Each structure stands twice: as structure tokens, then as C-alpha cells.
């Protein structure tokens, strides 16, 4: 062995000794024990991770996580309060809809709407579109004379005709049940 070879071996041995010294901690020992106890699970997880990497899905997942992180960071307190209010409102709606009387009333109403059109979906869409249009209008109290005045409007006439057809459908459904 030449002097140069001896120096290389000594340098490599010193590097290995320093590495071993850095690895000789309580944490490293605990990590080695955990790896030993969960080897099969870690192997499966690593195989799954490698499959995701090979397919390119891992990159997509990282990008999705970054977008979610940005969206989360962009939410301010007002947005969180608004979302919480929406969730609360949906909870109240679900609680109301769970009531047997409400559910039965909605079934009767929807059956009546379905009696107007062959396809119940068309009837529901028409009613919801009308409700949406009414929500955009400023609504004031109306009396009997206002009703009579408005009954000359062609749109009101069509709406009243539709409501009368719905009422007849509800009546028919109620009589059948």
C-alpha cells in the first residue's frame, strides 16, 4: 500500500467515523426502531410514492397542494365569516327540510308543479326562475287594487295562469293521496 492509498483510507475512515458519530443520537436510534417495526408499511408507502412519481401524478398533487395553500392564505376573516354564515344557513335549511310537515308540503307542491308540465324538472325550473326574478325586484306591499291593476300586464297574466295550473295540480295530487 502506498502512502497516498493510506491517506485515502485514513480520510475515508475519518469521514465514516464522523458520520457514525453524527448518527449516534437517541433520535436516530428511535427512528431506526420505528423503521424496523413498520418496515412493511413503509415499503408499501414508498412503492405508492414511487408509482405516483413515475406517473407524474405526484407533481400534480404538489401543484394542487400549492394552490390550496394559496387559497387558504388568501382567505381573510370576512370571507371565513361569510362561509361560516353560508354553512350555518345551509344547516338551518336542512333542519327545516327534515321536518315531516315541510317535506310532505314540498312533495305536494312539487307534484303540483310536475302536473303543469310533463317533465317535473321543467316545472321546477320555471318556478325557480320566477323566484329568482322576483328576488331581483324591489317588492312592496300590494293590495287588492294593485292586484287588479297588475292583472292587465301580460307577464302577470301568464304567471297567474301558471299558478292556477300549479294549484290545480296540487289539488289533483292532494285528492289522489
C-alpha positions as CSV (number, residue, x, y, z in Angstrom):
1,X,0.0,0.0,0.0
2,X,1.4,3.4,-1.0
3,X,1.4,6.5,1.2
4,X,-1.3,8.0,-1.0
5,X,-3.6,5.0,-0.6
6,X,-3.0,5.1,3.1
7,X,-4.1,8.7,3.3
8,X,-7.2,8.0,1.2
9,X,-8.2,5.1,3.5
10,X,-7.5,7.3,6.6
11,X,-9.6,10.1,5.1
12,X,-12.4,7.7,4.3
13,X,-12.2,6.2,7.7
14,X,-12.3,9.6,9.4
15,X,-15.4,10.6,7.3
16,X,-17.1,7.4,8.2
17,X,-16.3,7.9,11.9
18,X,-17.7,11.5,11.8
19,X,-20.9,10.2,10.1
20,X,-21.3,7.5,12.6
21,X,-20.8,10.0,15.4
22,X,-23.5,12.3,13.9
23,X,-25.9,9.3,13.6
24,X,-25.4,8.1,17.1
25,X,-28.2,10.0,18.7
26,X,-31.3,9.0,20.7
27,X,-33.5,10.3,17.9
28,X,-31.7,8.2,15.2
29,X,-32.0,5.1,17.4
30,X,-35.7,5.7,17.9
31,X,-36.1,6.3,14.1
32,X,-34.3,3.0,13.3
33,X,-36.6,1.2,15.8
34,X,-39.7,2.7,14.2
35,X,-38.5,1.8,10.7
36,X,-37.8,-1.8,11.9
37,X,-41.3,-2.1,13.4
38,X,-43.1,-0.6,10.4
39,X,-40.9,-1.9,7.6
40,X,-43.8,-3.5,5.5
41,X,-46.0,-0.4,5.8
42,X,-43.1,1.9,4.9
43,X,-42.2,-0.3,1.9
44,X,-45.9,-0.1,0.6
45,X,-45.9,3.7,1.2
46,X,-42.6,4.1,-0.7
47,X,-43.9,1.9,-3.6
48,X,-47.1,4.1,-3.8
49,X,-45.0,7.3,-3.7
50,X,-42.8,5.9,-6.5
51,X,-45.8,5.0,-8.6
52,X,-47.2,8.5,-8.2
53,X,-43.8,9.9,-9.2
54,X,-43.5,7.7,-12.3
55,X,-47.0,8.5,-13.5
56,X,-46.5,12.3,-13.0
57,X,-49.4,12.4,-10.5
58,X,-47.1,13.4,-7.7
59,X,-46.2,16.6,-9.4
60,X,-49.9,17.3,-10.0
61,X,-50.7,16.6,-6.3
62,X,-47.9,19.0,-5.2
63,X,-49.3,21.7,-7.5
64,X,-52.8,21.2,-6.2
65,X,-51.5,21.4,-2.6
66,X,-49.7,24.7,-3.5
67,X,-53.0,26.1,-4.9
68,X,-54.9,25.1,-1.8
69,X,-52.3,26.7,0.3
70,X,-52.5,29.9,-1.7
71,X,-56.3,29.9,-1.4
72,X,-56.2,29.3,2.3
73,X,-53.7,32.1,2.7
74,X,-55.9,34.4,0.6
75,X,-59.0,33.9,2.8
76,X,-59.5,36.9,5.1
77,X,-61.6,37.0,8.2
78,X,-64.6,38.4,6.4
79,X,-64.5,35.5,3.9
80,X,-64.3,33.0,6.6
81,X,-67.3,34.6,8.4
82,X,-69.2,34.7,5.1
83,X,-68.5,31.0,4.5
84,X,-69.5,30.1,8.1
85,X,-72.7,32.1,7.6
86,X,-73.4,30.2,4.4
87,X,-72.8,26.9,6.1
88,X,-75.0,27.9,9.0
89,X,-77.8,28.9,6.6
90,X,-77.5,25.5,4.8
91,X,-77.7,23.8,8.1
92,X,-80.9,25.7,9.0
93,X,-82.3,24.9,5.6
94,X,-81.5,21.2,6.1
95,X,-83.1,21.2,9.5
96,X,-86.2,22.8,8.2
97,X,-86.4,20.5,5.3
98,X,-86.1,17.5,7.6
99,X,-89.4,18.3,9.3
100,X,-92.1,15.8,8.2
101,X,-94.7,18.5,7.5
102,X,-92.3,20.6,5.4
103,X,-91.2,17.5,3.4
104,X,-94.8,16.5,2.8
105,X,-95.7,20.0,1.8
106,X,-92.8,20.2,-0.6
107,X,-93.7,16.8,-2.1
108,X,-97.2,18.1,-2.7
109,X,-96.0,21.4,-4.2
110,X,-93.5,19.7,-6.5
111,X,-96.1,17.1,-7.6
112,X,-98.4,20.1,-8.5
113,X,-95.6,21.7,-10.4
114,X,-95.0,18.5,-12.2
115,X,-98.7,18.3,-13.2
116,X,-98.3,21.5,-15.1
117,X,-95.5,20.1,-17.3
118,X,-94.9,16.5,-18.4
119,X,-91.4,16.8,-17.0
120,X,-91.4,17.9,-13.4
121,X,-87.9,19.4,-13.9
122,X,-89.3,21.9,-16.4
123,X,-91.9,23.0,-13.9
124,X,-89.4,23.3,-11.0
125,X,-87.1,25.3,-13.3
126,X,-89.9,27.7,-14.2
127,X,-90.8,28.2,-10.6
128,X,-87.2,28.8,-9.5
129,X,-86.6,31.2,-12.4
130,X,-89.7,33.2,-11.3
131,X,-88.5,33.2,-7.7
132,X,-85.1,34.4,-8.9
133,X,-86.6,37.2,-11.0
134,X,-88.7,38.3,-8.1
135,X,-85.7,38.4,-5.7
136,X,-84.1,40.9,-8.0
137,X,-87.1,43.2,-7.9
138,X,-87.9,45.7,-5.1
139,X,-91.1,44.2,-3.6
140,X,-93.6,46.5,-1.8
141,X,-96.9,45.7,-0.1
142,X,-99.8,45.3,-2.6
143,X,-103.5,45.5,-2.0
144,X,-106.5,44.2,-3.9
145,X,-106.5,47.3,-6.3
146,X,-102.8,46.7,-7.0
147,X,-103.6,43.1,-7.9
148,X,-106.3,44.2,-10.2
149,X,-104.1,46.8,-11.9
150,X,-101.2,44.3,-12.3
151,X,-103.6,41.6,-13.8
152,X,-103.6,43.6,-17.0
153,X,-99.8,43.0,-17.5
154,X,-99.3,40.1,-20.0
155,X,-96.4,38.7,-17.9
156,X,-98.6,38.7,-14.8
157,X,-101.4,37.1,-16.7
158,X,-99.1,34.3,-17.8
159,X,-97.8,33.9,-14.3
160,X,-101.3,33.8,-12.8
161,X,-102.2,31.2,-15.4
162,X,-99.2,29.1,-14.4
163,X,-100.0,29.5,-10.7
164,X,-103.6,28.4,-11.4
165,X,-102.3,25.3,-13.2
166,X,-100.0,24.5,-10.3
167,X,-102.9,25.0,-7.9
168,X,-104.9,22.5,-10.0
169,X,-102.1,20.1,-10.0
170,X,-101.7,20.3,-6.2
171,X,-105.4,19.8,-5.8
172,X,-105.3,16.8,-8.1
173,X,-102.3,15.3,-6.2
174,X,-104.0,16.0,-2.8
175,X,-107.2,14.3,-3.9
176,X,-105.3,11.2,-5.1
177,X,-103.5,10.9,-1.8
